Amino acid sequence: MVRPGSTLGILGGGQLGRMIAMAAAQLGLRTHVYSPDEDSPAFDVCTEHTIAAYEDETALIRFAKAVDVVTYEFENVPGATAAILGAHTPIAPNARSLAVSQDRLEEKTFIAGLGIPVAPFAEVSGEAQLVDALKTIGAPAVLKTRRFGYDGKGQTMIRPETDPAAAWAAVGRAPSILEGFVPFEREVSVVAARTASGEFAAYDLCANEHRHHILDTTRVPAGVSAATEQQAVDIARTIADALDYVGVLAVEMFLVTGDGGERLVVNEIAPRVHNSGHWTLGGAVTSQFEQHVRAVCGWPLGETTRLGRVEMQNLIGRDVEAWDRILAEPGAHLHLYGKAEARAGRKMGHVTRVFSEKA
């Protein structure tokens, strides 16, 4: 167990690393952020920082020896980086969780192997293989690169009239996965946490709306049946237990409705604190960031009770210019990430609004 006064190492210096560091400080921990970007917003709030490449073995070893446990804010941590750090200090979540989440084919195969519903999928390594996969899965479908895709990047929709050659070119002819299109009613997610001892706690299921492939708004409760909500939590726990996971993770799912019923199809997992869990910062007894710190340090998990009906809205690009109006709103909790330049598509902050359940 990591004790108060110890140092939490955070790999990555973006807004997630920043909010993890802030939560750690409230719990009496020191933080050391490692990032190659000298303008990392997490540097503003941590105790120490290192500016170095993720491939710099000397810097990584020095960092690992200066901290008591390492976590990360993003899932695309190079495997070699995790291995170097893990040889010198505990790292959580584990390397297996990273590997599964970094490769969409491995991720889908892993989840399906647990008996959890996913979209039909097939490996695509070339144009001819894409043509064959389309014969099996059909269109519409989504072609996604196996690695390094986020916020809509690295994927393209394939409709019946789409030229497979054009679709293959659109993803850069990179190793990919073809997924059958799921006719979902809404996108939902579960944010949950697990400790090394197996303690598990989940937040309420939330509903997510995207704008230009970027999460725009999260609302809780999600407006599903109690049975569907329990199923979502059970899915998250099954995945976390199978990975021997430590920390906060998010499981993104499609809610499919029809014939008077609801069913869930898992889209992907994120082995980290997650944008759709930002509502917990001000909207729940324990934020996902504090929960993550508790989990990776081996502490008891906090209470996940929701404080009302909650809506979280991302402030993307110039949305942040409304900061003064947001501050004047009753019940609004504003969080700005300290980024100097507001660019199109860049997450600059978020606002959480908490309402009474009856409102």
C-alpha positions in Angstrom: 0.0 0.0 0.0 1.2 3.5 -0.9 1.0 5.8 2.1 0.2 9.6 2.1 3.4 11.6 1.5 4.5 9.1 -1.1 5.0 10.0 -4.8 2.5 9.0 -7.5 4.1 8.9 -11.0 1.9 9.9 -13.8 2.8 9.1 -17.4 1.3 11.8 -19.7 0.7 15.5 -18.9 -2.6 16.3 -20.5 -5.9 17.3 -18.8 -6.4 13.8 -17.4 -3.0 13.7 -15.8 -3.7 17.2 -14.5 -6.9 16.1 -12.8 -5.3 13.0 -11.4 -2.5 15.1 -9.9 -5.0 17.5 -8.3 -6.9 14.6 -6.7 -3.7 13.1 -5.5 -2.6 16.3 -3.8 -5.9 16.5 -1.9 -5.1 13.0 -0.5 -1.6 14.1 0.7 0.4 12.6 -2.1 3.2 14.1 -4.1 3.1 13.8 -7.9 5.7 13.5 -10.6 4.5 13.9 -14.2 6.5 12.5 -17.1 5.7 13.9 -20.5 7.6 14.8 -23.7 5.6 17.9 -24.2 7.1 20.9 -22.4 3.7 22.7 -22.4 1.9 19.9 -20.6 -1.0 21.4 -18.5 -0.4 18.8 -15.8 3.0 20.5 -15.1 1.1 23.4 -13.5 -0.2 21.3 -10.6 2.3 18.6 -9.9 5.2 18.4 -7.4 7.8 17.5 -10.0 8.0 16.8 -13.7 10.2 15.3 -16.3 10.3 16.3 -19.9 11.6 13.4 -22.0 10.6 11.0 -24.7 8.7 7.9 -23.9 11.6 6.0 -25.5 14.3 7.6 -23.3 15.3 4.6 -21.2 17.6 6.5 -19.0 15.0 9.2 -18.2 12.3 6.5 -17.6 14.5 4.6 -15.1 15.3 7.8 -13.3 11.6 8.6 -13.1 10.6 5.1 -12.0 13.1 5.3 -9.1 11.8 8.6 -8.0 8.2 7.5 -7.5 6.4 4.8 -5.5 3.8 3.7 -8.1 3.2 4.7 -11.7 -0.1 5.2 -13.5 -0.9 6.8 -16.9 -3.5 9.1 -18.4 -3.7 7.5 -21.9 -3.7 4.0 -23.2 -1.2 4.3 -26.1 1.8 4.0 -23.8 4.4 2.1 -25.7 4.8 -1.5 -24.5 8.6 -1.0 -24.1 7.9 2.0 -21.9 5.6 0.1 -19.6 8.1 -2.8 -19.4 11.0 -0.5 -18.4 8.9 1.3 -15.8 7.5 -2.0 -14.5 11.0 -3.4 -13.9 11.7 -0.7 -11.4 8.4 0.3 -9.7 4.8 -0.9 -9.6 2.6 0.2 -12.5 -1.1 0.2 -12.7 -3.2 -0.6 -14.7 -1.1 -3.6 -15.8 0.6 -4.2 -19.2 -2.0 -6.7 -20.2 -4.7 -4.0 -20.0 -2.6 -1.7 -22.1 -2.0 -4.4 -24.8 -5.7 -5.3 -25.1 -6.9 -1.8 -25.4 -4.2 -0.7 -27.9 -5.3 -3.1 -30.6 -8.9 -3.1 -31.6 -8.7 -6.6 -33.0 -7.2 -8.0 -29.8 -9.8 -6.0 -27.8 -12.8 -7.3 -29.7 -11.4 -10.8 -29.5 -10.9 -10.6 -25.8 -14.3 -9.1 -25.0 -16.1 -11.6 -27.3 -14.2 -14.4 -25.6 -15.8 -13.4 -22.3 -19.2 -14.0 -23.8 -20.0 -10.3 -24.0 -21.8 -9.0 -27.1 -19.8 -7.0 -29.6 -20.4 -6.0 -33.2 -19.5 -8.6 -35.9 -15.9 -8.0 -36.8 -13.1 -9.2 -39.0 -9.4 -8.6 -39.4 -8.4 -6.5 -42.5 -4.8 -6.4 -43.6 -5.3 -5.5 -47.3 -7.9 -4.4 -49.8 -8.6 -8.0 -50.9 -9.2 -9.0 -47.3 -11.6 -6.0 -46.9 -13.6 -7.2 -49.9 -13.9 -10.7 -48.4 -14.8 -9.3 -45.0 -17.6 -7.1 -46.5 -19.1 -10.3 -48.1 -19.4 -11.7 -44.6 -20.3 -8.7 -42.5 -22.1 -6.6 -45.1 -22.6 -2.8 -45.3 -23.1 -0.5 -43.6 -19.9 -1.2 -41.6 -17.1 0.7 -40.1 -13.4 0.3 -41.0 -11.1 1.2 -38.2 -7.3 1.1 -37.8 -6.3 -1.5 -35.2 -4.1 1.0 -33.4 -3.9 4.7 -32.5 -7.5 5.7 -33.2 -9.5 8.2 -31.1 -12.1 10.9 -31.4 -13.1 9.5 -34.8 -9.6 9.4 -36.2 -8.4 6.3 -38.1 -11.9 5.2 -39.2 -14.3 5.5 -42.1 -17.9 4.4 -42.7 -18.5 2.0 -45.5 -21.9 2.0 -47.1 -23.2 -0.3 -49.9 -22.1 2.2 -52.5 -18.6 2.8 -51.0 -15.6 1.7 -53.1 -13.5 -0.7 -50.9 -10.3 0.7 -52.4 -11.3 4.2 -51.3 -12.1 3.0 -47.8 -8.8 1.2 -47.5 -7.0 4.4 -48.6 -9.0 6.5 -46.1 -7.5 4.5 -43.2 -4.0 4.9 -44.6 -3.8 1.2 -45.7 -2.9 0.4 -42.1 -3.8 -2.9 -40.4 -7.5 -2.6 -39.6 -10.6 -4.2 -38.3 -14.0 -4.2 -40.0 -17.0 -3.9 -37.7 -20.6 -4.4 -38.6 -22.7 -1.2 -38.0 -24.8 -1.4 -34.8 -28.1 0.4 -35.1 -27.9 1.9 -31.7 -30.5 4.1 -29.9 -27.8 5.9 -27.9 -24.2 5.5 -26.7 -23.7 4.7 -23.0 -20.7 4.0 -20.8 -19.8 2.6 -17.4 -16.9 4.1 -15.4 -15.8 1.8 -12.7 -12.8 1.0 -10.5 -11.1 -2.1 -9.2 -8.3 -2.6 -6.7 -5.6 -5.3 -6.6 -7.6 -7.1 -3.9 -10.6 -7.3 -6.2 -12.7 -4.5 -4.6 -15.0 -3.1 -7.3 -17.2 0.0 -7.5 -19.1 1.4 -10.4 -20.7 4.8 -11.1 -24.2 5.0 -12.6 -24.5 4.3 -16.3 -24.3 7.5 -18.3 -25.6 8.5 -21.8 -23.2 10.2 -24.2 -23.7 12.5 -27.2 -20.9 13.2 -29.6 -20.3 16.2 -31.9 -17.9 15.8 -34.8 -16.8 12.4 -33.3 -15.8 14.1 -30.0 -17.8 13.7 -26.8 -20.0 16.7 -26.3 -22.4 15.9 -23.5 -22.8 13.2 -20.9 -26.0 12.8 -18.9 -26.7 10.8 -15.8 -29.0 8.8 -15.3 -28.9 7.2 -18.7 -32.6 6.6 -18.9 -32.4 2.8 -19.2 -34.1 0.0 -17.2 -32.7 -1.1 -13.9 -32.0 -4.5 -15.5 -30.0 -2.9 -18.4 -28.0 -0.7 -15.9 -27.1 -3.8 -13.8 -26.1 -5.7 -17.0 -23.8 -2.8 -17.9 -22.1 -2.9 -14.5 -21.8 -6.6 -14.6 -20.1 -6.4 -18.0 -17.6 -3.8 -16.6 -16.8 -6.1 -13.7 -16.3 -9.1 -15.8 -13.8 -7.2 -18.0 -12.0 -5.8 -15.0 -11.7 -9.1 -13.3 -10.5 -10.9 -16.4 -7.7 -8.3 -16.8 -6.9 -8.3 -13.1 -7.3 -4.6 -13.6 -6.2 -2.0 -11.1 -7.5 1.6 -11.4 -10.4 3.3 -13.1 -11.6 2.0 -16.5 -14.5 2.9 -18.8 -16.5 0.5 -20.9 -18.3 2.2 -23.9 -21.4 0.5 -25.2 -24.2 0.8 -27.7 -27.8 0.6 -26.4 -29.9 -1.2 -28.9 -33.7 -1.1 -28.6 -36.4 -3.0 -30.4 -39.2 -5.4 -29.9 -39.9 -3.7 -26.6 -36.5 -4.5 -25.1 -33.0 -3.2 -24.5 -29.7 -4.8 -25.1 -26.1 -3.7 -24.8 -23.2 -4.2 -27.3 -19.7 -3.3 -26.1 -17.9 -0.9 -28.4 -14.5 -0.5 -26.6 -12.7 -0.2 -23.3 -10.5 2.6 -22.0 -8.0 1.6 -19.3 -7.9 5.0 -17.6 -10.0 7.8 -16.3 -12.4 8.8 -19.0 -14.1 11.8 -20.5 -17.5 10.3 -19.9 -16.6 10.1 -16.2 -15.9 13.8 -15.8 -19.4 14.3 -14.5 -18.3 12.6 -11.3 -16.1 15.7 -10.5 -18.8 17.7 -8.7 -21.6 15.2 -9.5 -20.6 12.2 -7.3 -19.4 11.8 -3.7 -16.0 10.6 -5.0 -14.7 11.8 -8.4 -13.2 9.3 -10.8 -9.8 10.9 -10.4 -9.8 10.4 -6.6 -11.1 6.9 -7.2 -8.3 6.2 -9.6 -5.7 7.4 -7.1 -7.3 5.3 -4.3 -7.2 2.2 -6.5 -3.6 2.4 -7.8 -2.4 3.2 -4.3 -4.2 0.2 -2.8 -6.6 2.3 -0.7 -10.3 1.6 -0.1 -12.5 2.8 -2.9 -14.7 5.8 -2.3 -18.5 6.0 -2.4 -19.9 6.4 -6.0 -23.3 7.8 -5.1 -24.6 10.4 -7.5 -25.5 13.8 -6.1 -28.4 14.5 -8.3 -29.3 14.5 -12.0 -26.0 15.5 -13.7 -25.0 16.8 -17.1 -21.4 17.3 -18.2 -20.6 19.3 -21.2 -17.1 19.5 -22.8 -15.8 22.9 -23.7 -14.2 22.3 -27.1 -12.2 25.0 -28.9 -13.8 28.4 -28.6 -16.6 27.1 -26.3 -14.2 28.0 -23.5 -14.8 31.7 -24.2 -18.1 31.3 -22.3 -16.2 30.7 -19.0 -17.5 33.9 -17.3 -21.1 33.1 -18.1 -20.7 29.6 -16.8 -19.3 30.8 -13.6 -22.4 32.9 -13.1 -24.7 29.8 -13.4 -26.1 28.4 -10.2 -25.1 24.7 -9.8 -22.4 24.8 -12.5 -18.9 23.4 -11.8 -16.3 24.8 -14.2 -13.0 23.0 -14.8 -10.5 24.6 -17.2 -7.4 22.6 -18.3 -4.9 25.5 -18.5 -4.3 25.1 -22.2 -2.9 28.3 -23.8 -4.5 28.0 -27.2 -8.1 27.2 -28.1 -8.0 25.2 -31.3 -10.9 23.6 -33.2 -11.5 20.1 -31.7 -9.3 20.7 -28.7 -10.8 20.0 -25.3 -10.2 23.1 -23.2 -12.3 22.3 -20.2 -15.7 21.0 -19.1 -18.6 22.1 -17.0 -20.7 19.9 -14.8 -24.2 20.9 -13.9 -26.0 19.2 -11.0 -29.8 19.3 -10.7 -32.2 17.9 -8.3 -33.7 14.6 -9.3 -37.1 16.2 -9.7 -35.9 19.1 -11.9 
